Each structure stands twice: as structure tokens, then as C-alpha cells.
Amino acid sequence: MGDIETRFFTGVRAETRGQARRLVGYAARYGVVADIGPFRERIAIGAFVESIGVGEETDILALFDHSPEKVLGRTRSKTLKLADEKDGLAFDISVPDTGAGRDALALAERGDLGGASIGFIVEKESRDGEVRVVEKAQLLEISVVSAWPAYVETSVEARRGFAPPHGRRLTWSPATPRLDALKRFLETC
């Protein structure tokens, strides 16, 4: 098995459904080329479909800043829901009333979160010219991150209200000028 890799994405939404506070968005966007330090990469449509559809024995975590001490949800307890959509890997986290949960929601509501991230192990990859294509990967965790994303096309938002009707697509917010400046800075490093 390969090394664990992480990728970051921007945009998080927070919401409340009844008494439940939620973070929703995309942990990965399919088909988008990103500069990952020394190489460029694209995640293929459905790269995580097997990971998220394996069954209850699979436990994918939702973390704050990739910290295992800051669990926001997990698939086993159904506090993290993942959906493989044509545009990417969508998530819905029922956030706990913990320090990390309150911090993540507060940052999302203010628009201060850096975005979302994923931790995964590549199982199958190919090349498209200079671009590495992740065709299949084992998803280990998603994270809500307070700093710099590698992929700026993802989203995380805090929400309040009822769940959207079944089949309604999650939307993402474009990067803010601050995030655009950080991206340009990181691209020049």
C-alpha cells in the first residue's frame, strides 16, 4: 500500500437543521488540475467511490486541521455523510458541541476557513502528459482546514435551516481575494 497523501480545497458552509449544526461542501473536486508542490495532479471522477461505498465496517473520519484529537464526525456513527457526485466528493458533517466543532463553525460562518482537505492512499494512478491522475484511492479522512488549500475549487459552509430536497446539488463559493492572493503566493514558492 502507498503513502498517505493529503490535499486541500477551499470553501466551507455551516448550517443548522433543527438543533443540528452542520458543515457541508466538497472535500475534493474531480477533473481539476492543481499544482501540488513538485507536480501537477487531477483527481478522476469516482476515485473515492469504492472507499465511501464499502459498508459500515469502513470508518472515514472528519477532522479539524487533520488532527485526530479534533474529530468532527465519522461515517461509522453517521455524523459524516459522503456522496460521490459528478463534480466531486460532497460531505455533510453533523458538528459536535466541542471546542473544535465550535471553532470550525465560527470560522465557517465568518468566511475565515481555508477550506477542506482529504487524506488518502493512491491505489491506481496514470499520467496525462505532465499531470498525475489519481484514478482510484482509499479515502481515510476529510478535514476542515483553517489555512491554505492546494485545490481552491472545493467548498465548506456552515448552514442553518432544513436540509435541501433530495437530489439538490451542493454549491460552492468562489475563492475570496485573500485566498486568491495566498494561492498566488504558494504557486511562486
N, CA and C atoms as an extended XYZ file, in Angstrom:
567
Properties=species:S:1:pos:R:3:atomname:S:1:resname:S:1:resid:I:1 pbc="F F F"
N         0.850       -1.175        0.000 N   MET     1
C         0.000        0.000        0.000 CA  MET     1
C         0.896        1.239        0.000 C   MET     1
N         0.445        2.306       -0.607 N   GLY     2
C         1.233        3.518       -0.750 CA  GLY     2
C         1.213        4.411        0.478 C   GLY     2
N         1.869        5.554        0.344 N   ASP     3
C         1.922        6.541        1.407 CA  ASP     3
C         0.601        7.293        1.506 C   ASP     3
N         0.306        7.790        2.715 N   ILE     4
C        -0.876        8.615        2.915 CA  ILE     4
C        -0.578        9.996        2.358 C   ILE     4
N        -1.483       10.506        1.532 N   GLU     5
C        -1.335       11.822        0.934 CA  GLU     5
C        -2.492       12.702        1.372 C   GLU     5
N        -2.255       14.009        1.418 N   THR     6
C        -3.328       14.948        1.749 CA  THR     6
C        -3.415       16.014        0.675 C   THR     6
N        -4.637       16.513        0.447 N   ARG     7
C        -4.890       17.602       -0.486 CA  ARG     7
C        -5.884       18.552        0.150 C   ARG     7
N        -5.710       19.848       -0.111 N   PHE     8
C        -6.554       20.873        0.483 CA  PHE     8
C        -7.425       21.546       -0.571 C   PHE     8
N        -8.631       21.972       -0.166 N   PHE     9
C        -9.596       22.624       -1.043 CA  PHE     9
C       -10.251       23.769       -0.283 C   PHE     9
N       -10.752       24.789       -0.978 N   THR    10
C       -11.344       25.941       -0.293 CA  THR    10
C       -12.850       25.892       -0.233 C   THR    10
N       -13.394       26.702        0.657 N   GLY    11
C       -14.830       26.915        0.765 CA  GLY    11
C       -15.512       25.932        1.687 C   GLY    11
N       -16.157       26.418        2.732 N   VAL    12
C       -16.893       25.601        3.689 CA  VAL    12
C       -18.172       26.346        4.039 C   VAL    12
N       -19.312       25.631        4.139 N   ARG    13
C       -20.574       26.249        4.556 CA  ARG    13
C       -21.004       25.649        5.882 C   ARG    13
N       -21.553       26.480        6.775 N   ALA    14
C       -22.132       25.995        8.033 CA  ALA    14
C       -23.632       26.207        7.970 C   ALA    14
N       -24.391       25.309        8.581 N   GLU    15
C       -25.846       25.447        8.615 CA  GLU    15
C       -26.391       24.806        9.877 C   GLU    15
N       -27.620       25.138       10.209 N   THR    16
C       -28.329       24.496       11.310 CA  THR    16
C       -29.592       23.880       10.740 C   THR    16
N       -29.826       22.618       11.053 N   ARG    17
C       -31.053       21.919       10.657 CA  ARG    17
C       -31.703       21.477       11.956 C   ARG    17
N       -32.766       22.167       12.330 N   GLY    18
C       -33.339       21.924       13.655 CA  GLY    18
C       -32.314       22.377       14.676 C   GLY    18
N       -31.875       21.467       15.528 N   GLN    19
C       -30.844       21.790       16.519 CA  GLN    19
C       -29.443       21.393       16.047 C   GLN    19
N       -29.349       20.682       14.928 N   ALA    20
C       -28.055       20.177       14.460 CA  ALA    20
C       -27.307       21.239       13.674 C   ALA    20
N       -26.065       21.470       14.044 N   ARG    21
C       -25.188       22.381       13.304 CA  ARG    21
C       -24.392       21.537       12.327 C   ARG    21
N       -24.244       22.035       11.086 N   ARG    22
C       -23.621       21.240       10.038 CA  ARG    22
C       -22.586       22.044        9.267 C   ARG    22
N       -21.588       21.320        8.779 N   LEU    23
C       -20.649       21.841        7.792 CA  LEU    23
C       -20.845       21.009        6.535 C   LEU    23
N       -21.017       21.679        5.413 N   VAL    24
C       -21.244       20.979        4.153 CA  VAL    24
C       -20.348       21.564        3.075 C   VAL    24
N       -20.054       20.767        2.078 N   GLY    25
C       -19.258       21.251        0.957 CA  GLY    25
C       -18.674       20.115        0.156 C   GLY    25
N       -17.588       20.401       -0.527 N   TYR    26
C       -16.865       19.415       -1.321 CA  TYR    26
C       -15.472       19.234       -0.730 C   TYR    26
N       -15.119       17.987       -0.446 N   ALA    27
C       -13.789       17.673        0.062 CA  ALA    27
C       -12.801       17.485       -1.078 C   ALA    27
N       -13.297       17.182       -2.260 N   ALA    28
C       -12.461       17.027       -3.454 CA  ALA    28
C       -13.295       17.397       -4.666 C   ALA    28
N       -12.670       18.017       -5.637 N   ARG    29
C       -13.315       18.338       -6.915 CA  ARG    29
C       -12.670       17.480       -7.993 C   ARG    29
N       -13.500       16.840       -8.788 N   TYR    30
C       -12.992       15.970       -9.846 CA  TYR    30
C       -12.633       16.777      -11.092 C   TYR    30
N       -11.588       16.322      -11.778 N   GLY    31
C       -11.223       16.884      -13.065 CA  GLY    31
C       -10.479       18.203      -13.027 C   GLY    31
N       -10.152       18.699      -11.849 N   VAL    32
C        -9.474       19.985      -11.707 CA  VAL    32
C        -7.978       19.733      -11.524 C   VAL    32
N        -7.156       20.406      -12.303 N   VAL    33
C        -5.711       20.254      -12.171 CA  VAL    33
C        -5.202       21.225      -11.111 C   VAL    33
N        -4.407       20.687      -10.188 N   ALA    34
C        -3.839       21.514       -9.119 CA  ALA    34
C        -2.329       21.327       -9.091 C   ALA    34
N        -1.638       22.382       -8.711 N   ASP    35
C        -0.196       22.311       -8.509 CA  ASP    35
C         0.061       21.852       -7.085 C   ASP    35
N         0.663       20.688       -6.943 N   ILE    36
C         0.962       20.104       -5.637 CA  ILE    36
C         2.480       20.111       -5.478 C   ILE    36
N         3.019       21.248       -5.126 N   GLY    37
C         4.463       21.356       -4.962 CA  GLY    37
C         5.206       20.984       -6.224 C   GLY    37
N         5.913       19.843       -6.200 N   PRO    38
C         6.756       19.489       -7.346 CA  PRO    38
C         6.019       18.860       -8.525 C   PRO    38
N         4.710       18.669       -8.436 N   PHE    39
C         3.979       18.051       -9.550 CA  PHE    39
C         2.570       18.623       -9.655 C   PHE    39
N         1.919       18.301      -10.784 N   ARG    40
C         0.529       18.697      -11.009 CA  ARG    40
C        -0.328       17.442      -10.927 C   ARG    40
N        -1.570       17.615      -10.460 N   GLU    41
C        -2.412       16.458      -10.207 CA  GLU    41
C        -3.872       16.758      -10.507 C   GLU    41
N        -4.586       15.694      -10.911 N   ARG    42
C        -6.025       15.770      -11.124 CA  ARG    42
C        -6.636       14.509      -10.521 C   ARG    42
N        -7.756       14.680       -9.824 N   ILE    43
C        -8.472       13.537       -9.264 CA  ILE    43
C        -9.581       13.162      -10.237 C   ILE    43
N        -9.582       11.903      -10.658 N   ALA    44
C       -10.552       11.427      -11.637 CA  ALA    44
C       -11.930       11.260      -11.004 C   ALA    44
N       -12.955       11.405      -11.813 N   ILE    45
C       -14.330       11.181      -11.365 CA  ILE    45
C       -14.438        9.781      -10.777 C   ILE    45
N       -15.021        9.695       -9.599 N   GLY    46
C       -15.243        8.404       -8.950 CA  GLY    46
C       -14.032        7.795       -8.276 C   GLY    46
N       -12.966        8.546       -8.090 N   ALA    47
C       -11.744        7.996       -7.496 CA  ALA    47
C       -11.979        7.432       -6.090 C   ALA    47
N       -12.968        7.958       -5.370 N   PHE    48
C       -13.211        7.525       -3.993 CA  PHE    48
C       -14.475        6.693       -3.842 C   PHE    48
N       -15.150        6.380       -4.942 N   VAL    49
C       -16.454        5.723       -4.872 CA  VAL    49
C       -16.397        4.403       -4.109 C   VAL    49
N       -15.354        3.620       -4.292 N   GLU    50
C       -15.252        2.346       -3.573 CA  GLU    50
C       -15.004        2.573       -2.090 C   GLU    50
N       -14.216        3.577       -1.731 N   SER    51
C       -13.937        3.868       -0.325 CA  SER    51
C       -15.189        4.235        0.447 C   SER    51
N       -16.044        5.033       -0.169 N   ILE    52
C       -17.202        5.521        0.580 CA  ILE    52
C       -18.398        4.584        0.481 C   ILE    52
N       -18.318        3.571       -0.372 N   GLY    53
C       -19.437        2.660       -0.530 CA  GLY    53
C       -19.183        1.274        0.018 C   GLY    53
N       -18.143        1.116        0.813 N   VAL    54
C       -17.725       -0.209        1.259 CA  VAL    54
C       -18.672       -0.798        2.297 C   VAL    54
N       -19.262        0.003        3.149 N   GLY    55
C       -20.158       -0.513        4.178 CA  GLY    55
C       -19.814        0.059        5.534 C   GLY    55
N       -20.522       -0.432        6.542 N   GLU    56
C       -20.365        0.132        7.883 CA  GLU    56
C       -19.028       -0.204        8.526 C   GLU    56
N       -18.340       -1.238        8.024 N   GLU    57
C       -17.035       -1.563        8.610 CA  GLU    57
C       -15.990       -0.503        8.268 C   GLU    57
N       -16.222        0.281        7.223 N   THR    58
C       -15.317        1.359        6.865 CA  THR    58
C       -15.644        2.575        7.721 C   THR    58
N       -14.620        3.180        8.303 N   ASP    59
C       -14.828        4.346        9.152 CA  ASP    59
C       -13.943        5.475        8.662 C   ASP    59
N       -14.547        6.412        7.944 N   ILE    60
C       -13.838        7.587        7.454 CA  ILE    60
C       -14.122        8.716        8.426 C   ILE    60
N       -13.083        9.427        8.821 N   LEU    61
C       -13.212       10.485        9.816 CA  LEU    61
C       -13.325       11.856        9.170 C   LEU    61
N       -13.996       12.769        9.863 N   ALA    62
C       -13.978       14.201        9.542 CA  ALA    62
C       -13.224       14.862       10.691 C   ALA    62
N       -12.134       15.540       10.361 N   LEU    63
C       -11.258       16.143       11.368 CA  LEU    63
C       -11.155       17.653       11.173 C   LEU    63
N       -10.656       18.327       12.181 N   PHE    64
C       -10.329       19.745       12.072 CA  PHE    64
C        -8.820       19.838       11.955 C   PHE    64
N        -8.337       20.393       10.843 N   ASP    65
C        -6.910       20.562       10.557 CA  ASP    65
C        -6.119       19.251       10.631 C   ASP    65
N        -6.696       18.160       10.152 N   HIS    66
C        -6.057       16.831       10.104 CA  HIS    66
C        -5.650       16.329       11.484 C   HIS    66
N        -6.203       16.874       12.532 N   SER    67
C        -5.823       16.478       13.891 CA  SER    67
C        -6.736       15.368       14.403 C   SER    67
N        -6.180       14.177       14.707 N   PRO    68
C        -7.012       13.088       15.213 CA  PRO    68
C        -7.606       13.380       16.591 C   PRO    68
N        -7.109       14.410       17.253 N   GLU    69
C        -7.670       14.823       18.542 CA  GLU    69
C        -8.883       15.737       18.359 C   GLU    69
N        -9.169       16.147       17.120 N   LYS    70
C       -10.264       17.076       16.848 CA  LYS    70
C       -11.247       16.447       15.858 C   LYS    70
N       -11.920       15.389       16.301 N   VAL    71
C       -12.883       14.681       15.454 CA  VAL    71
C       -14.168       15.494       15.372 C   VAL    71
N       -14.604       15.768       14.138 N   LEU    72
C       -15.858       16.485       13.898 CA  LEU    72
C       -16.994       15.530       13.539 C   LEU    72
N       -16.662       14.365       13.024 N   GLY    73
C       -17.668       13.380       12.644 CA  GLY    73
C       -17.005       12.149       12.079 C   GLY    73
N       -17.811       11.116       11.826 N   ARG    74
C       -17.295        9.883       11.232 CA  ARG    74
C       -18.428        9.127       10.574 C   ARG    74
N       -18.064        8.364        9.553 N   THR    75
C       -19.095        7.632        8.811 CA  THR    75
C       -19.721        6.538        9.664 C   THR    75
N       -18.954        5.914       10.529 N   ARG    76
C       -19.475        4.817       11.348 CA  ARG    76
C       -20.653        5.263       12.216 C   ARG    76
N       -20.572        6.470       12.767 N   SER    77
C       -21.648        6.974       13.629 CA  SER    77
C       -22.685        7.776       12.837 C   SER    77
N       -22.461        7.871       11.522 N   LYS    78
C       -23.347        8.611       10.615 CA  LYS    78
C       -23.389       10.108       10.902 C   LYS    78
N       -22.337       10.627       11.554 N   THR    79
C       -22.213       12.073       11.752 CA  THR    79
C       -21.431       12.698       10.605 C   THR    79
N       -20.895       11.865        9.721 N   LEU    80
C       -20.267       12.298        8.465 CA  LEU    80
C       -20.940       11.527        7.342 C   LEU    80
N       -21.504       12.263        6.395 N   LYS    81
C       -22.095       11.651        5.208 CA  LYS    81
C       -21.292       12.098        4.007 C   LYS    81
N       -20.937       11.137        3.152 N   LEU    82
C       -20.170       11.404        1.942 CA  LEU    82
C       -20.985       10.970        0.731 C   LEU    82
N       -20.878       11.731       -0.340 N   ALA    83
C       -21.581       11.394       -1.582 CA  ALA    83
C       -20.653       11.631       -2.761 C   ALA    83
N       -20.564       10.636       -3.627 N   ASP    84
C       -19.787       10.756       -4.846 CA  ASP    84
C       -20.682       11.384       -5.900 C   ASP    84
N       -20.412       12.633       -6.263 N   GLU    85
C       -21.195       13.351       -7.265 CA  GLU    85
C       -20.322       13.580       -8.484 C   GLU    85
N       -20.925       13.977       -9.587 N   LYS    86
C       -20.144       14.139      -10.814 CA  LYS    86
C       -19.077       15.214      -10.681 C   LYS    86
N       -19.304       16.225       -9.845 N   ASP    87
C       -18.329       17.301       -9.681 CA  ASP    87
C       -17.293       17.033       -8.607 C   ASP    87
N       -17.579       16.101       -7.696 N   GLY    88
C       -16.618       15.847       -6.640 CA  GLY    88
C       -17.177       15.054       -5.485 C   GLY    88
N       -16.389       14.990       -4.439 N   LEU    89
C       -16.733       14.266       -3.228 CA  LEU    89
C       -17.409       15.236       -2.261 C   LEU    89
N       -18.740       15.138       -2.147 N   ALA    90
C       -19.522       16.030       -1.285 CA  ALA    90
C       -19.553       15.464        0.128 C   ALA    90
N       -19.610       16.366        1.111 N   PHE    91
C       -19.701       15.919        2.503 CA  PHE    91
C       -20.727       16.735        3.266 C   PHE    91
N       -21.201       16.152        4.356 N   ASP    92
C       -22.138       16.777        5.281 CA  ASP    92
C       -21.759       16.281        6.667 C   ASP    92
N       -21.296       17.183        7.530 N   ILE    93
C       -20.845       16.832        8.873 CA  ILE    93
C       -21.829       17.403        9.892 C   ILE    93
N       -22.335       16.550       10.769 N   SER    94
C       -23.115       16.999       11.916 CA  SER    94
C       -22.093       17.314       13.009 C   SER    94
N       -21.832       18.600       13.224 N   VAL    95
C       -20.704       19.051       14.049 CA  VAL    95
C       -21.027       18.926       15.535 C   VAL    95
N       -20.099       18.368       16.325 N   PRO    96
C       -20.334       18.224       17.760 CA  PRO    96
C       -20.160       19.552       18.496 C   PRO    96
N       -20.729       19.622       19.686 N   ASP    97
C       -20.579       20.803       20.539 CA  ASP    97
C       -19.306       20.638       21.364 C   ASP    97
N       -18.177       20.703       20.659 N   THR    98
C       -16.855       20.622       21.285 CA  THR    98
C       -16.088       21.879       20.903 C   THR    98
N       -14.944       22.073       21.500 N   GLY    99
C       -14.128       23.235       21.140 CA  GLY    99
C       -13.814       23.263       19.656 C   GLY    99
N       -13.383       22.127       19.105 N   ALA   100
C       -13.046       22.069       17.678 CA  ALA   100
C       -14.284       22.302       16.823 C   ALA   100
N       -15.423       21.725       17.221 N   GLY   101
C       -16.658       21.912       16.468 CA  GLY   101
C       -17.108       23.361       16.463 C   GLY   101
N       -17.090       23.996       17.635 N   ARG   102
C       -17.491       25.404       17.719 CA  ARG   102
C       -16.530       26.285       16.930 C   ARG   102
N       -15.228       25.998       17.012 N   ASP   103
C       -14.245       26.780       16.252 CA  ASP   103
C       -14.474       26.653       14.748 C   ASP   103
N       -14.671       25.429       14.277 N   ALA   104
C       -14.878       25.203       12.840 CA  ALA   104
C       -16.124       25.932       12.357 C   ALA   104
N       -17.224       25.844       13.117 N   LEU   105
C       -18.455       26.529       12.728 CA  LEU   105
C       -18.282       28.044       12.738 C   LEU   105
N       -17.634       28.571       13.777 N   ALA   106
C       -17.442       30.022       13.858 CA  ALA   106
C       -16.603       30.525       12.683 C   ALA   106
N       -15.530       29.817       12.347 N   LEU   107
C       -14.690       30.227       11.222 CA  LEU   107
C       -15.448       30.129        9.902 C   LEU   107
N       -16.264       29.082        9.741 N   ALA   108
C       -17.054       28.936        8.508 CA  ALA   108
C       -18.075       30.055        8.383 C   ALA   108
N       -18.760       30.368        9.468 N   GLU   109
C       -19.776       31.419        9.432 CA  GLU   109
C       -19.167       32.779        9.098 C   GLU   109
N       -17.954       33.031        9.529 N   ARG   110
C       -17.267       34.292        9.236 CA  ARG   110
C       -16.610       34.281        7.860 C   ARG   110
N       -16.501       33.120        7.232 N   GLY   111
C       -15.813       33.011        5.948 CA  GLY   111
C       -14.309       32.936        6.095 C   GLY   111
N       -13.829       32.561        7.286 N   ASP   112
C       -12.396       32.539        7.560 CA  ASP   112
C       -11.729       31.186        7.377 C   ASP   112
N       -12.476       30.141        7.064 N   LEU   113
C       -11.849       28.832        6.876 CA  LEU   113
C       -11.064       28.811        5.570 C   LEU   113
N        -9.961       28.084        5.581 N   GLY   114
C        -9.176       27.923        4.363 CA  GLY   114
C        -9.854       26.993        3.380 C   GLY   114
N       -10.597       26.015        3.878 N   GLY   115
C       -11.302       25.092        3.004 CA  GLY   115
C       -11.390       23.703        3.569 C   GLY   115
N       -11.351       22.722        2.684 N   ALA   116
C       -11.437       21.317        3.060 CA  ALA   116
C       -10.205       20.597        2.528 C   ALA   116
N        -9.956       19.435        3.067 N   SER   117
C        -8.795       18.652        2.691 CA  SER   117
C        -9.157       17.177        2.773 C   SER   117
N        -8.373       16.356        2.141 N   ILE   118
C        -8.572       14.912        2.195 CA  ILE   118
C        -7.257       14.225        2.501 C   ILE   118
N        -7.334       13.103        3.196 N   GLY   119
C        -6.191       12.228        3.424 CA  GLY   119
C        -6.508       10.902        2.751 C   GLY   119
N        -5.623       10.415        1.899 N   PHE   120
C        -5.930        9.224        1.111 CA  PHE   120
C        -4.661        8.476        0.742 C   PHE   120
N        -4.848        7.245        0.295 N   ILE   121
C        -3.759        6.417       -0.223 CA  ILE   121
C        -4.096        6.097       -1.675 C   ILE   121
N        -3.192        6.437       -2.577 N   VAL   122
C        -3.414        6.181       -4.007 CA  VAL   122
C        -3.287        4.685       -4.279 C   VAL   122
N        -4.304        4.134       -4.926 N   GLU   123
C        -4.288        2.724       -5.306 CA  GLU   123
C        -4.037        2.533       -6.798 C   GLU   123
N        -4.460        3.535       -7.597 N   LYS   124
C        -4.235        3.455       -9.043 CA  LYS   124
C        -4.071        4.870       -9.569 C   LYS   124
N        -3.035        5.071      -10.374 N   GLU   125
C        -2.794        6.379      -10.976 CA  GLU   125
C        -2.309        6.212      -12.396 C   GLU   125
N        -2.394        7.284      -13.150 N   SER   126
C        -1.895        7.293      -14.520 CA  SER   126
C        -1.304        8.680      -14.779 C   SER   126
N        -0.811        8.885      -15.988 N   ARG   127
C        -0.250       10.177      -16.383 CA  ARG   127
C        -1.031       10.715      -17.570 C   ARG   127
N        -1.243       12.011      -17.553 N   ASP   128
C        -1.832       12.721      -18.680 CA  ASP   128
C        -0.850       13.843      -18.994 C   ASP   128
N         0.155       13.522      -19.789 N   GLY   129
C         1.238       14.471      -20.032 CA  GLY   129
C         2.009       14.688      -18.738 C   GLY   129
N         2.054       15.926      -18.272 N   GLU   130
C         2.764       16.271      -17.042 CA  GLU   130
C         1.886       16.139      -15.789 C   GLU   130
N         0.635       15.724      -15.969 N   VAL   131
C        -0.324       15.687      -14.862 CA  VAL   131
C        -0.489       14.262      -14.342 C   VAL   131
N        -0.349       14.098      -13.040 N   ARG   132
C        -0.645       12.828      -12.382 CA  ARG   132
C        -2.162       12.748      -12.216 C   ARG   132
N        -2.763       11.633      -12.621 N   VAL   133
C        -4.205       11.435      -12.491 CA  VAL   133
C        -4.443       10.349      -11.441 C   VAL   133
N        -5.101       10.731      -10.347 N   VAL   134
C        -5.470        9.767       -9.309 CA  VAL   134
C        -6.771        9.124       -9.754 C   VAL   134
N        -6.690        7.852      -10.171 N   GLU   135
C        -7.855        7.143      -10.696 CA  GLU   135
C        -8.634        6.411       -9.611 C   GLU   135
N        -7.922        5.900       -8.609 N   LYS   136
C        -8.566        5.182       -7.509 CA  LYS   136
C        -7.740        5.413       -6.255 C   LYS   136
N        -8.438        5.735       -5.159 N   ALA   137
C        -7.738        5.985       -3.907 CA  ALA   137
C        -8.594        5.540       -2.730 C   ALA   137
N        -7.921        5.124       -1.671 N   GLN   138
C        -8.606        4.774       -0.430 CA  GLN   138
C        -8.697        6.039        0.417 C   GLN   138
N        -9.901        6.522        0.644 N   LEU   139
C       -10.120        7.720        1.441 CA  LEU   139
C       -10.046        7.353        2.917 C   LEU   139
N        -9.203        8.063        3.664 N   LEU   140
C        -9.043        7.815        5.098 CA  LEU   140
C        -9.763        8.857        5.933 C   LEU   140
N        -9.670       10.116        5.498 N   GLU   141
C       -10.285       11.203        6.258 CA  GLU   141
C       -10.488       12.419        5.378 C   GLU   141
N       -11.444       13.235        5.805 N   ILE   142
C       -11.581       14.571        5.253 CA  ILE   142
C       -11.341       15.518        6.418 C   ILE   142
N       -10.870       16.707        6.121 N   SER   143
C       -10.635       17.694        7.169 CA  SER   143
C       -11.169       19.048        6.756 C   SER   143
N       -11.672       19.761        7.737 N   VAL   144
C       -11.965       21.171        7.583 CA  VAL   144
C       -10.683       21.860        8.033 C   VAL   144
N       -10.123       22.723        7.180 N   VAL   145
C        -8.824       23.314        7.484 CA  VAL   145
C        -8.924       24.830        7.630 C   VAL   145
N        -8.112       25.350        8.529 N   SER   146
C        -8.153       26.783        8.788 CA  SER   146
C        -7.152       27.557        7.943 C   SER   146
N        -6.308       26.856        7.179 N   ALA   147
C        -5.268       27.556        6.410 CA  ALA   147
C        -5.358       27.230        4.928 C   ALA   147
N        -4.236       27.052        4.278 N   TRP   148
C        -4.087       27.055        2.829 CA  TRP   148
C        -4.487       25.765        2.147 C   TRP   148
N        -5.388       25.853        1.175 N   PRO   149
C        -5.754       24.680        0.386 CA  PRO   149
C        -4.898       24.564       -0.876 C   PRO   149
N        -4.690       23.333       -1.320 N   ALA   150
C        -3.992       23.117       -2.589 CA  ALA   150
C        -4.963       23.241       -3.757 C   ALA   150
N        -6.168       22.736       -3.566 N   TYR   151
C        -7.220       22.837       -4.574 CA  TYR   151
C        -8.178       23.931       -4.118 C   TYR   151
N        -8.292       24.998       -4.894 N   VAL   152
C        -9.148       26.121       -4.489 CA  VAL   152
C       -10.598       25.937       -4.913 C   VAL   152
N       -10.931       24.833       -5.571 N   GLU   153
C       -12.267       24.644       -6.095 CA  GLU   153
C       -13.227       23.954       -5.137 C   GLU   153
N       -12.779       23.567       -3.943 N   THR   154
C       -13.676       22.884       -3.018 CA  THR   154
C       -14.410       23.888       -2.156 C   THR   154
N       -15.341       23.380       -1.351 N   SER   155
C       -16.128       24.284       -0.527 CA  SER   155
C       -16.486       23.666        0.799 C   SER   155
N       -16.634       24.518        1.786 N   VAL   156
C       -17.153       24.137        3.090 CA  VAL   156
C       -17.961       25.315        3.584 C   VAL   156
N       -19.173       25.069        4.024 N   GLU   157
C       -20.027       26.145        4.520 CA  GLU   157
C       -20.747       25.706        5.773 C   GLU   157
N       -21.015       26.672        6.660 N   ALA   158
C       -21.872       26.449        7.816 CA  ALA   158
C       -23.300       26.734        7.377 C   ALA   158
N       -24.257       25.922        7.825 N   ARG   159
C       -25.643       26.101        7.399 CA  ARG   159
C       -26.587       26.106        8.587 C   ARG   159
N       -27.704       26.830        8.413 N   ARG   160
C       -28.786       26.881        9.383 CA  ARG   160
C       -30.078       26.674        8.603 C   ARG   160
N       -30.936       25.767        9.042 N   GLY   161
C       -32.195       25.533        8.356 CA  GLY   161
C       -32.382       24.080        8.006 C   GLY   161
N       -33.363       23.806        7.177 N   PHE   162
C       -33.679       22.436        6.807 CA  PHE   162
C       -32.768       21.949        5.697 C   PHE   162
N       -32.680       20.631        5.581 N   ALA   163
C       -31.873       20.008        4.531 CA  ALA   163
C       -32.471       20.336        3.170 C   ALA   163
N       -31.627       20.504        2.148 N   PRO   164
C       -32.165       20.716        0.809 CA  PRO   164
C       -32.887       19.463        0.340 C   PRO   164
N       -33.821       19.604       -0.571 N   PRO   165
C       -34.522       18.428       -1.095 CA  PRO   165
C       -33.531       17.427       -1.669 C   PRO   165
N       -33.889       16.157       -1.593 N   HIS   166
C       -33.023       15.105       -2.126 CA  HIS   166
C       -32.701       15.394       -3.589 C   HIS   166
N       -31.452       15.220       -3.939 N   GLY   167
C       -31.033       15.445       -5.317 CA  GLY   167
C       -30.553       16.857       -5.585 C   GLY   167
N       -30.778       17.786       -4.648 N   ARG   168
C       -30.279       19.152       -4.858 CA  ARG   168
C       -28.775       19.151       -4.717 C   ARG   168
N       -28.102       19.778       -5.644 N   ARG   169
C       -26.647       19.800       -5.644 CA  ARG   169
C       -26.125       20.803       -4.644 C   ARG   169
N       -25.028       20.450       -3.998 N   LEU   170
C       -24.336       21.397       -3.145 CA  LEU   170
C       -23.623       22.395       -4.035 C   LEU   170
N       -23.567       23.639       -3.622 N   THR   171
C       -22.876       24.645       -4.411 CA  THR   171
C       -21.629       25.082       -3.681 C   THR   171
N       -20.740       25.696       -4.394 N   TRP   172
C       -19.517       26.180       -3.771 CA  TRP   172
C       -19.382       27.653       -4.047 C   TRP   172
N       -18.638       28.285       -3.152 N   SER   173
C       -18.384       29.716       -3.294 CA  SER   173
C       -17.003       29.907       -3.886 C   SER   173
N       -16.837       30.831       -4.822 N   PRO   174
C       -15.512       31.058       -5.374 CA  PRO   174
C       -14.566       31.575       -4.302 C   PRO   174
N       -13.286       31.392       -4.515 N   ALA   175
C       -12.278       31.826       -3.556 CA  ALA   175
C       -12.358       33.329       -3.330 C   ALA   175
N       -12.042       33.717       -2.113 N   THR   176
C       -12.027       35.136       -1.777 CA  THR   176
C       -10.727       35.761       -2.268 C   THR   176
N       -10.651       37.091       -2.345 N   PRO   177
C        -9.394       37.720       -2.760 CA  PRO   177
C        -8.219       37.315       -1.880 C   PRO   177
N        -8.459       37.137       -0.571 N   ARG   178
C        -7.393       36.715        0.340 CA  ARG   178
C        -6.872       35.340       -0.065 C   ARG   178
N        -7.785       34.405       -0.357 N   LEU   179
C        -7.358       33.071       -0.763 CA  LEU   179
C        -6.675       33.082       -2.121 C   LEU   179
N        -7.162       33.921       -3.020 N   ASP   180
C        -6.504       34.045       -4.328 CA  ASP   180
C        -5.069       34.530       -4.153 C   ASP   180
N        -4.856       35.500       -3.257 N   ALA   181
C        -3.501       36.015       -3.012 CA  ALA   181
C        -2.614       34.932       -2.394 C   ALA   181
N        -3.171       34.168       -1.457 N   LEU   182
C        -2.396       33.073       -0.855 CA  LEU   182
C        -2.038       32.030       -1.905 C   LEU   182
N        -2.980       31.709       -2.785 N   LYS   183
C        -2.706       30.741       -3.840 CA  LYS   183
C        -1.565       31.241       -4.727 C   LYS   183
N        -1.634       32.511       -5.144 N   ARG   184
C        -0.559       33.051       -5.990 CA  ARG   184
C         0.774       32.996       -5.264 C   ARG   184
N         0.770       33.301       -3.964 N   PHE   185
C         1.995       33.245       -3.171 CA  PHE   185
C         2.547       31.833       -3.153 C   PHE   185
N         1.684       30.836       -2.864 N   LEU   186
C         2.141       29.452       -2.793 CA  LEU   186
C         2.624       28.950       -4.150 C   LEU   186
N         2.007       29.409       -5.229 N   GLU   187
C         2.431       28.979       -6.554 CA  GLU   187
C         3.819       29.502       -6.926 C   GLU   187
N         4.261       30.589       -6.298 N   THR   188
C         5.569       31.136       -6.596 CA  THR   188
C         6.673       30.548       -5.726 C   THR   188
N         6.294       29.775       -4.703 N   CYS   189
C         7.299       29.178       -3.785 CA  CYS   189
C         7.997       28.016       -4.449 C   CYS   189
